[in-house]
Amino acid sequence: MIVSTAAIVVIGNEVLSAKVTDENGPFLASELRALGVELRRIETVPDEIPLIVDALKRCLGAAQWVFTSGGIGPTHDDVTIAAVAQAFDREIVADEKTLALLRARHGDKLNPALRRLAEIPRGATLTWDPGPGPSYPVLSLENVVILPGVPSLLREGFLRLRDRFRAQPFYARAVFLSLGEGAIAEHLDAAVARYPTVAIGSYPRFDEADYRVKVTFDGRAEADVTAAAALFCARLPAGAVLRQE
């Protein structure tokens, strides 16, 4: 199985101004994790071509796959296509299949704004919904996948491509404790030193939760994840472990 990495660029003034709460970053992060893809970063940028290009180049340098969310459509602030084209030094062209569908759908009402929906960077790949109903294509250019900002459309588009990104899976264990972080730090250090390929995280709670700290163990080797969690738990005093998942 392939080990792969990803980055997400969330595009939209509405997210940065808190007019809209981003749903797409968390959805993609969860889906990619389930596929075994390691997410390296999430960046949120406004609807400005230079800043989108800057984010794309930075993310392309950090990850194998880059997913963009938002900024594709017929209005003045939909500039993601132009930004991706600029990042790859490609011209923007009209996709004839998309244009034909727009003509069939809108007829005499197909104005210049709606025609923008057919614009793609030259060389982009279009993936269509295999179903019989109305569809829009998901665009990808090399290792950048361009997804819409509307959450329902982004989810449908990503699921259309989902299996393309499947890689070596992650294995995870979680331990819930009655102790605070100060009492477990040396035991965490011991587990980290013994199993360096296992990512170990410690997450305290200060509310009415039924535990004080959640410790997670993640890795691609199931045996190491299990052994790291076992070593950590074995070092703790009796009654410290409330439950494991």
Contacts in CASP RR format, 6 or more apart in sequence:
PFRMAT RR
TARGET T0000
AUTHOR 0000-0000-0000
METHOD contacts of the structure
MODEL  1
MIVSTAAIVVIGNEVLSAKVTDENGPFLASELRALGVELRRIETVPDEIP
LIVDALKRCLGAAQWVFTSGGIGPTHDDVTIAAVAQAFDREIVADEKTLA
LLRARHGDKLNPALRRLAEIPRGATLTWDPGPGPSYPVLSLENVVILPGV
PSLLREGFLRLRDRFRAQPFYARAVFLSLGEGAIAEHLDAAVARYPTVAI
GSYPRFDEADYRVKVTFDGRAEADVTAAAALFCARLPAGAVLRQE
1 166 0 8 1.000
1 167 0 8 1.000
1 168 0 8 1.000
1 169 0 8 1.000
2 167 0 8 1.000
2 168 0 8 1.000
3 38 0 8 1.000
3 167 0 8 1.000
3 168 0 8 1.000
3 220 0 8 1.000
4 36 0 8 1.000
4 37 0 8 1.000
4 38 0 8 1.000
4 64 0 8 1.000
4 65 0 8 1.000
4 165 0 8 1.000
4 167 0 8 1.000
5 37 0 8 1.000
5 38 0 8 1.000
5 39 0 8 1.000
5 40 0 8 1.000
5 62 0 8 1.000
5 63 0 8 1.000
5 64 0 8 1.000
5 65 0 8 1.000
6 28 0 8 1.000
6 32 0 8 1.000
6 37 0 8 1.000
6 38 0 8 1.000
6 39 0 8 1.000
6 40 0 8 1.000
6 63 0 8 1.000
6 64 0 8 1.000
6 65 0 8 1.000
6 66 0 8 1.000
6 67 0 8 1.000
6 165 0 8 1.000
7 39 0 8 1.000
7 40 0 8 1.000
7 41 0 8 1.000
7 42 0 8 1.000
7 43 0 8 1.000
7 59 0 8 1.000
7 60 0 8 1.000
7 62 0 8 1.000
7 63 0 8 1.000
7 65 0 8 1.000
7 66 0 8 1.000
7 67 0 8 1.000
8 24 0 8 1.000
8 25 0 8 1.000
8 28 0 8 1.000
8 29 0 8 1.000
8 39 0 8 1.000
8 41 0 8 1.000
8 42 0 8 1.000
8 43 0 8 1.000
8 59 0 8 1.000
8 66 0 8 1.000
8 67 0 8 1.000
8 68 0 8 1.000
8 69 0 8 1.000
9 42 0 8 1.000
9 43 0 8 1.000
9 44 0 8 1.000
9 45 0 8 1.000
9 52 0 8 1.000
9 55 0 8 1.000
9 56 0 8 1.000
9 59 0 8 1.000
9 66 0 8 1.000
9 67 0 8 1.000
9 68 0 8 1.000
9 69 0 8 1.000
10 22 0 8 1.000
10 24 0 8 1.000
10 25 0 8 1.000
10 42 0 8 1.000
10 43 0 8 1.000
10 44 0 8 1.000
10 45 0 8 1.000
10 68 0 8 1.000
10 69 0 8 1.000
10 70 0 8 1.000
11 44 0 8 1.000
11 45 0 8 1.000
11 46 0 8 1.000
11 47 0 8 1.000
11 52 0 8 1.000
11 68 0 8 1.000
11 69 0 8 1.000
11 70 0 8 1.000
11 71 0 8 1.000
11 80 0 8 1.000
11 149 0 8 1.000
12 44 0 8 1.000
12 45 0 8 1.000
12 46 0 8 1.000
12 47 0 8 1.000
12 70 0 8 1.000
12 71 0 8 1.000
12 77 0 8 1.000
13 19 0 8 1.000
13 46 0 8 1.000
13 47 0 8 1.000
13 77 0 8 1.000
14 20 0 8 1.000
15 21 0 8 1.000
15 22 0 8 1.000
15 44 0 8 1.000
16 44 0 8 1.000
16 45 0 8 1.000
16 46 0 8 1.000
22 44 0 8 1.000
22 69 0 8 1.000
23 151 0 8 1.000
24 69 0 8 1.000
24 70 0 8 1.000
24 147 0 8 1.000
24 149 0 8 1.000
24 151 0 8 1.000
24 154 0 8 1.000
25 42 0 8 1.000
25 69 0 8 1.000
27 151 0 8 1.000
27 154 0 8 1.000
27 155 0 8 1.000
27 158 0 8 1.000
28 39 0 8 1.000
28 67 0 8 1.000
28 69 0 8 1.000
28 154 0 8 1.000
28 158 0 8 1.000
29 39 0 8 1.000
29 42 0 8 1.000
31 158 0 8 1.000
31 162 0 8 1.000
32 38 0 8 1.000
32 39 0 8 1.000
32 165 0 8 1.000
33 39 0 8 1.000
33 170 0 8 1.000
35 162 0 8 1.000
35 165 0 8 1.000
35 166 0 8 1.000
35 167 0 8 1.000
35 169 0 8 1.000
36 166 0 8 1.000
36 167 0 8 1.000
36 168 0 8 1.000
36 169 0 8 1.000
36 170 0 8 1.000
37 65 0 8 1.000
37 165 0 8 1.000
37 167 0 8 1.000
39 63 0 8 1.000
40 59 0 8 1.000
40 62 0 8 1.000
40 63 0 8 1.000
41 59 0 8 1.000
41 62 0 8 1.000
41 63 0 8 1.000
43 55 0 8 1.000
43 58 0 8 1.000
43 59 0 8 1.000
45 51 0 8 1.000
45 52 0 8 1.000
45 54 0 8 1.000
45 55 0 8 1.000
47 71 0 8 1.000
47 77 0 8 1.000
47 78 0 8 1.000
47 79 0 8 1.000
48 79 0 8 1.000
49 79 0 8 1.000
49 82 0 8 1.000
49 83 0 8 1.000
49 86 0 8 1.000
52 68 0 8 1.000
52 79 0 8 1.000
52 80 0 8 1.000
52 83 0 8 1.000
52 84 0 8 1.000
52 87 0 8 1.000
53 83 0 8 1.000
53 86 0 8 1.000
53 87 0 8 1.000
56 66 0 8 1.000
56 68 0 8 1.000
56 83 0 8 1.000
56 84 0 8 1.000
56 87 0 8 1.000
56 144 0 8 1.000
57 87 0 8 1.000
59 66 0 8 1.000
60 66 0 8 1.000
60 87 0 8 1.000
60 143 0 8 1.000
60 144 0 8 1.000
64 143 0 8 1.000
65 143 0 8 1.000
65 144 0 8 1.000
65 145 0 8 1.000
65 165 0 8 1.000
66 143 0 8 1.000
66 144 0 8 1.000
66 145 0 8 1.000
67 144 0 8 1.000
67 145 0 8 1.000
67 147 0 8 1.000
67 158 0 8 1.000
68 80 0 8 1.000
68 84 0 8 1.000
68 144 0 8 1.000
68 145 0 8 1.000
68 146 0 8 1.000
68 147 0 8 1.000
69 147 0 8 1.000
69 148 0 8 1.000
69 149 0 8 1.000
69 154 0 8 1.000
70 78 0 8 1.000
70 80 0 8 1.000
70 147 0 8 1.000
70 148 0 8 1.000
70 149 0 8 1.000
70 154 0 8 1.000
71 77 0 8 1.000
71 78 0 8 1.000
71 79 0 8 1.000
71 80 0 8 1.000
71 148 0 8 1.000
71 149 0 8 1.000
72 78 0 8 1.000
72 80 0 8 1.000
72 81 0 8 1.000
72 139 0 8 1.000
72 146 0 8 1.000
72 148 0 8 1.000
72 149 0 8 1.000
73 116 0 8 1.000
73 117 0 8 1.000
73 148 0 8 1.000
74 113 0 8 1.000
74 114 0 8 1.000
74 116 0 8 1.000
74 117 0 8 1.000
75 113 0 8 1.000
78 116 0 8 1.000
80 146 0 8 1.000
81 92 0 8 1.000
81 119 0 8 1.000
81 120 0 8 1.000
81 121 0 8 1.000
81 139 0 8 1.000
81 146 0 8 1.000
82 92 0 8 1.000
84 90 0 8 1.000
84 121 0 8 1.000
84 141 0 8 1.000
84 144 0 8 1.000
84 146 0 8 1.000
85 91 0 8 1.000
85 92 0 8 1.000
85 121 0 8 1.000
85 122 0 8 1.000
87 144 0 8 1.000
88 121 0 8 1.000
88 141 0 8 1.000
88 142 0 8 1.000
88 144 0 8 1.000
90 121 0 8 1.000
90 122 0 8 1.000
90 123 0 8 1.000
90 124 0 8 1.000
90 141 0 8 1.000
91 121 0 8 1.000
91 122 0 8 1.000
92 119 0 8 1.000
92 120 0 8 1.000
92 121 0 8 1.000
92 122 0 8 1.000
93 119 0 8 1.000
93 120 0 8 1.000
93 121 0 8 1.000
93 122 0 8 1.000
94 115 0 8 1.000
94 118 0 8 1.000
94 119 0 8 1.000
94 120 0 8 1.000
95 118 0 8 1.000
95 119 0 8 1.000
95 120 0 8 1.000
95 124 0 8 1.000
95 126 0 8 1.000
95 137 0 8 1.000
96 118 0 8 1.000
97 126 0 8 1.000
97 137 0 8 1.000
98 117 0 8 1.000
98 118 0 8 1.000
98 120 0 8 1.000
98 126 0 8 1.000
98 136 0 8 1.000
98 137 0 8 1.000
99 115 0 8 1.000
99 118 0 8 1.000
102 110 0 8 1.000
102 114 0 8 1.000
102 115 0 8 1.000
102 117 0 8 1.000
102 118 0 8 1.000
103 110 0 8 1.000
105 134 0 8 1.000
106 114 0 8 1.000
117 136 0 8 1.000
120 126 0 8 1.000
120 139 0 8 1.000
121 139 0 8 1.000
121 141 0 8 1.000
123 141 0 8 1.000
124 139 0 8 1.000
124 140 0 8 1.000
124 141 0 8 1.000
124 146 0 8 1.000
125 139 0 8 1.000
125 140 0 8 1.000
125 141 0 8 1.000
126 137 0 8 1.000
126 138 0 8 1.000
126 139 0 8 1.000
127 137 0 8 1.000
127 138 0 8 1.000
127 140 0 8 1.000
127 160 0 8 1.000
127 161 0 8 1.000
128 135 0 8 1.000
128 137 0 8 1.000
129 135 0 8 1.000
129 136 0 8 1.000
129 156 0 8 1.000
129 157 0 8 1.000
129 160 0 8 1.000
136 148 0 8 1.000
136 153 0 8 1.000
138 145 0 8 1.000
138 146 0 8 1.000
138 147 0 8 1.000
138 157 0 8 1.000
138 158 0 8 1.000
138 160 0 8 1.000
138 161 0 8 1.000
139 145 0 8 1.000
139 146 0 8 1.000
140 146 0 8 1.000
140 161 0 8 1.000
145 158 0 8 1.000
145 161 0 8 1.000
147 153 0 8 1.000
147 154 0 8 1.000
147 157 0 8 1.000
147 158 0 8 1.000
148 154 0 8 1.000
148 157 0 8 1.000
168 220 0 8 1.000
169 220 0 8 1.000
170 218 0 8 1.000
170 219 0 8 1.000
170 220 0 8 1.000
171 218 0 8 1.000
171 219 0 8 1.000
171 220 0 8 1.000
171 221 0 8 1.000
171 222 0 8 1.000
171 225 0 8 1.000
171 226 0 8 1.000
172 216 0 8 1.000
172 217 0 8 1.000
172 218 0 8 1.000
172 219 0 8 1.000
172 225 0 8 1.000
173 216 0 8 1.000
173 217 0 8 1.000
173 225 0 8 1.000
173 226 0 8 1.000
173 228 0 8 1.000
173 229 0 8 1.000
173 244 0 8 1.000
173 245 0 8 1.000
174 214 0 8 1.000
174 215 0 8 1.000
174 216 0 8 1.000
174 217 0 8 1.000
174 244 0 8 1.000
174 245 0 8 1.000
175 214 0 8 1.000
175 215 0 8 1.000
175 216 0 8 1.000
175 217 0 8 1.000
175 229 0 8 1.000
175 232 0 8 1.000
175 233 0 8 1.000
175 241 0 8 1.000
175 244 0 8 1.000
176 210 0 8 1.000
176 211 0 8 1.000
176 213 0 8 1.000
176 214 0 8 1.000
176 241 0 8 1.000
176 242 0 8 1.000
176 243 0 8 1.000
176 244 0 8 1.000
176 245 0 8 1.000
177 184 0 8 1.000
177 211 0 8 1.000
177 212 0 8 1.000
177 213 0 8 1.000
177 214 0 8 1.000
177 215 0 8 1.000
177 236 0 8 1.000
177 240 0 8 1.000
177 241 0 8 1.000
177 242 0 8 1.000
178 211 0 8 1.000
178 212 0 8 1.000
178 239 0 8 1.000
178 240 0 8 1.000
178 241 0 8 1.000
178 242 0 8 1.000
179 212 0 8 1.000
179 213 0 8 1.000
179 236 0 8 1.000
179 237 0 8 1.000
179 240 0 8 1.000
180 204 0 8 1.000
180 212 0 8 1.000
180 213 0 8 1.000
181 202 0 8 1.000
181 204 0 8 1.000
181 213 0 8 1.000
183 240 0 8 1.000
184 202 0 8 1.000
184 213 0 8 1.000
184 215 0 8 1.000
184 236 0 8 1.000
184 240 0 8 1.000
187 232 0 8 1.000
187 235 0 8 1.000
187 236 0 8 1.000
188 200 0 8 1.000
188 201 0 8 1.000
188 202 0 8 1.000
188 215 0 8 1.000
188 232 0 8 1.000
190 231 0 8 1.000
190 232 0 8 1.000
190 235 0 8 1.000
191 198 0 8 1.000
191 200 0 8 1.000
191 217 0 8 1.000
191 228 0 8 1.000
191 229 0 8 1.000
191 231 0 8 1.000
191 232 0 8 1.000
191 235 0 8 1.000
192 198 0 8 1.000
192 200 0 8 1.000
194 228 0 8 1.000
194 231 0 8 1.000
195 224 0 8 1.000
195 227 0 8 1.000
195 228 0 8 1.000
195 231 0 8 1.000
197 219 0 8 1.000
197 220 0 8 1.000
197 221 0 8 1.000
197 224 0 8 1.000
198 217 0 8 1.000
198 218 0 8 1.000
198 219 0 8 1.000
198 221 0 8 1.000
198 224 0 8 1.000
198 225 0 8 1.000
198 228 0 8 1.000
199 216 0 8 1.000
199 217 0 8 1.000
199 218 0 8 1.000
199 219 0 8 1.000
200 215 0 8 1.000
200 216 0 8 1.000
200 217 0 8 1.000
200 218 0 8 1.000
200 228 0 8 1.000
200 232 0 8 1.000
201 215 0 8 1.000
201 216 0 8 1.000
201 217 0 8 1.000
202 213 0 8 1.000
202 214 0 8 1.000
202 215 0 8 1.000
203 213 0 8 1.000
203 214 0 8 1.000
203 215 0 8 1.000
203 216 0 8 1.000
204 212 0 8 1.000
204 213 0 8 1.000
205 211 0 8 1.000
205 212 0 8 1.000
205 213 0 8 1.000
205 214 0 8 1.000
210 242 0 8 1.000
211 242 0 8 1.000
211 243 0 8 1.000
215 232 0 8 1.000
217 225 0 8 1.000
217 228 0 8 1.000
217 229 0 8 1.000
217 232 0 8 1.000
218 225 0 8 1.000
219 225 0 8 1.000
229 244 0 8 1.000
233 241 0 8 1.000
233 244 0 8 1.000
END
